[in-house]
């Protein structure tokens, strides 16, 4: 017996909440005096609005999906993911943005890894981790002009 189609109502509600939060952040930037401090919050807020509107539009325009049984998740992996991000936030003031970010990206990669290691993965994955952190460092420090923590040790 076919099941009824459904739309991601929860996702659309979260997207609407993100639109409201981004609109509040945009409004809050109107009181900022320094032009350099406006760039990052406005960029993120506009991106949140664009992607949230895209999610809502895509969800309303596509055909309703058939009901699927939920897949069981891995609670230890979820907990480890949150722990890795909290560790990054705690270590960033001590060791700086780049080392903490690199450690976090490597930890998240290892936590999320389901497939066995191959020679290709042993070579490419660490390179991708370094490129990812270097790219975010350049984006935040040079493009968005966000002051990044340098850390007390480095």
N, C-alpha and C positions, 0 to 999 in steps of 0.2 A: 504494500500500500504506500503510495507516494506521500511524502510529508509536505506540509505547507511551507512556502518560502518565507523568509524573514529578512529583515533589514537590521543593521547594526545600530539599534536605537541607543545603546549605551555609548558607543563610539561617537555618535552624532551629538549626544548631550555633553560629553566631555569636550568635543570640538567647540560647541557653543560656549561652554564655560571658559575655554582657552581664548576664544574671541573676546569675551568680556574682560578677562584678565589682561589681554594684550591692549585692548582699548584703554583700560585704566592706566596701564604703563605708558602708553603714548600720551595720554593726558598729563600724566605726572612729569613727563619730560618737558612740558611747556614752561615749567617753573625753574628749570635748570639754567644756570647762568653761563657756565663754561661750555662752549660749542663742542669741545672734544669729548665731554662726558655724555653728550646726547647721542653720539653715533651708535654705540653698542646697544643700548636699550631700544632705540628706535628700530634698528636693524632686526633684532630678535623679535620685537613685537610685530613688525610688519610681516616677517616670515611666519610667525604663529598665525596671524590672521589669514594670510594667503593659503597656507597649508590646511588650516581648519576649514576654510570655505571650500577648498578643493575636496577634502574628505567628505564633507556634507553633500556637496554636489555629486560627487562620484557615487556615493551611497544611494542617493535618490534617483539617479539616472540609470544605474545598472539594473538588470533584472534581479529580482529577489532571489537570494541563495536558498538552496534546499537545506533543511535542518540537518545538521551533522552531530554525531555524538562527540562530546568533548574528549580531547586527547589528554591522558594523564600527564602531568608535568613532573618535574624533578624539584622537589622542595629544597633539598640540600644545595642544588645549583642556584636556585633563586636566592637563598640565604647567603651563599658565597658571593654572588654578584653584588648584593647590597653591601656586604662586608668589605669587598674590594673597593667599592666606591667610597665608603666611609673612611677606609684606611687612606685612600688617596687624599681626601679632604683633610684628614688629620695630619698627614705627612707633608702636604704641600708647603705650609709655612716653615717647616723644619728643613726639608731638603730641596725645595723649589719646585716650580711647575714642571719642568722637563723630566727630571728623574722620577717624580711622583707619577706623572702622566704615563711615562714609559712602563713603570712597574705595574700600573693599573691596567694598561692595555694588554700587557703580557699575561697578567693574572686573569683578566676577563677572557682572553683567547684560550687559555688553558682550561678555564671553567666551562666554556662553551664547546670545547672540542669533543665531538662524538666519534669522528673518523680516526683511524689509526694513523700514526706518523709515517710519512714517506720521506724520501730524500728531498723531493720537491718542497714539501711543507716545511721541513727543517731549514731550508735555505730561504724560501720566499716569505714565510710568515713573520720571522723576526725583521726582515727588511720592510715589510708592510707596517709593522708596529712602529718602527723608527720613523718611516715616512709619514705615518698618521700623526704622531706626536709633533714632528717637525712642522708639518702642515698646519696643525692647530696653533702651534706656537707662533708661526709666522702670521697666521690670520688674526689672532688676538692681539699680538704685540705691534704688528706693522700696519695692518689694514684697519682693524677696529680700535686701535690705540688703547687697549685695555692694559692697565698696569698689572703685570703678573708677579706672583711672589717669587723672590729670588732664593729664599731659604736662609736659615742661619748657618747651616753647615757648608754651603757652596756659594 
